[in-house]
Amino acid sequence: MIATAGNAQVVLNWTKSSGATGYEIHRGSSSGSLSKRADVGDVATYTATGLSNGTTYYFAIKAKNASGSSAVSSSVSATPIAP
């Protein structure tokens, strides 16, 4: 997964998993404090908005399908910045 910071937002992009029908987005203030923030469909991008510029956020995802969900991915971090 790649995290790209913008103004009060972070855009996440990832490679879709074979067999996945959706994804869970997890976010936290450290890699050890992630919690579920959103469910998205069969997509490969998500934009987290309403974030504080200058604050570092950590993100990870889980792939989901009818059988359950995967383990949480490795986390990535990004710090939104004002233009």
Phi, psi and omega in degrees: 000144178241134177246126180241120183279146174222198179283107180060025179207162173225130177260126178256136175229139180213167175272129181296144177270138178299129178088352180285142176247355179184176183219151172253133176260128178244141183218150176196177180271353173208166182292341180264003183234039182280141174222155182296132180241333184200153169250132177232161181281205183280071182234173180233019179209152178207139177247118175272121184245172179071025181272161179270125177298140180086356178257133179275131178242146178247140184227149172209166179227160170234136173275144181230152168205187184298337181275347181138207181227159179280177170290159177294138178291171170298148183273156173232158181233157176204151180238108178302147182226147176286150181293000000 
